[in-house]
Amino acid sequence: MDGAVRLKAARREFFSGGGFTGTFMPVSAKVRNIAAAKDVTVLYTPDGATWKEAPLTFASHFGDYDIFSDEVNEQVVRFAIRYSVAGSTFFDNNAGLDYGFGSNFATVGGNVVLNTATSKRGSQAGGGFVFTTSWLEGEILVNNIAFAKDVGVRLSADGGLTWRDTHGSFAGAGTAGGTFLGSGAEVWRFKTPELNLNPSASEFRFAVFFRVQSTGEVFWDNNFGQDYKVSKSHGATIE
């Protein structure tokens, strides 16, 4: 990855019917919002020799980044994501290795990626007063490259002056936001502490991380170095 495009997730699915069987690949990618006009494409090989292209379509906008998604309707052996914008071209080709599935059914860009995050508000009584509380909860996707791992979110509620880590909990290799992932990728859920609403900033800033316990290696998704940002308004959501 070079700082402007990141595979979010891809999975290998199977179909059968009418005497035919085969595989196809739903895929999504995040791109930095450099300019309005964007071209996001999957470069893939169905046989390990011939390379093809398939465009991704705009799915959603979250301020300083967008999500593009679609399906490649044939077998995919290896693939990468290309992003062309404002006269520049960027790639996420898995650090030169290309992405693939092997014996797995799903893969996540950069080994860790934010799936969704939602701001919440509540109230807490004490000392004769009622305080407004706020917190962030959501899902993180990781590649299952190690059994012992720490997955979580590093969050600031005061505009980046102070930061706090919250570890997530394993939620399975099954579904993320109702979407089946399958083996190879995992879903981890997080919920930060319910603290008094900090009025010094109107939004949360955060990044998500994945640390391999045996080696100490850490992978980050920090929205291309910009940090993720989501309003503290109750129910505000980014993906």
Order of alpha helices (4+ residues) and beta strands (2+ residues): beta-beta-beta-beta-beta-beta-beta-beta-beta-beta-beta-beta-beta-beta-beta-beta-beta-beta-beta-beta-beta-beta-beta-beta
